[in-house]
Amino acid sequence: MTKPPSHRLVPTNVAALAVGVSEATIRKWVSRGKITRYGAPNCRSEFDIEELTQIAMRRGTAPR
């Protein structure tokens, strides 16, 4: 999978807000393969806002 453009990547705290879950849940989803984490090991995690939006829509937590 190719890395999305940098303007679509957000840090963990923003990812959690976008989906309406805790940062711990975001980390659990990464370990379970539910979402893709971008960034080098031992560096700041970043997530694709488009992928997060799709998850939020499925969960019914997308911002209106």
N, C-alpha and C positions, 0 to 999 in steps of 0.2 A: 504494500500500500504506500502510495506517495504522500509526502507531508503536504497538508493544505497550505495555502498562502498564509503568511504571518499575520495578516490583518484578521484572520478568522480564528486565531488561537487565543485562548483565554486561560488565566491561571486557575488553580483549584477552587479558590474561594468564589470566583465569578461563575465557574462551572456549577458549583453547588447552588448558588442563587438562581441561575438560569433554569435549573430543573426542579428546584424547590426541595432539595434534600441537604443533608449535612455534608461537610467535607469528608468525614469518615465514610459515608456511603459512596461518594465518588471514588475513594481509594479502594473500597470493596469491589465496586463494579469493575475497576481496572484489573484487580487480581482475578476476577471471575471471567474476564474477557468480554464483558458487556459493552465497554467503551474503550476507545483507543487513547493511550497516553503518548504524547509527543514530548521529546526532550531527552537529553543524554542521561544515563544512569547517574544517580547522586546529584542531579541538577533539578531545577524547578520544573514541575510537571505543567504541561499545557494541554488543552483539549480543544477540539474543533467545535465552534459554536453551532455549526450546521448539524453536526451529529447530536449535540445536546438538545437542540431545538426539536429534532425528530423524536427523541426520547421523551421530552416534555409533552409533546403533542399526544404521544401514545398514552402517557400517564394522565393526561388531562390537566397538566400543571403549566402549560405554556402561557407566557404573559399575554394579556389581551390589550 
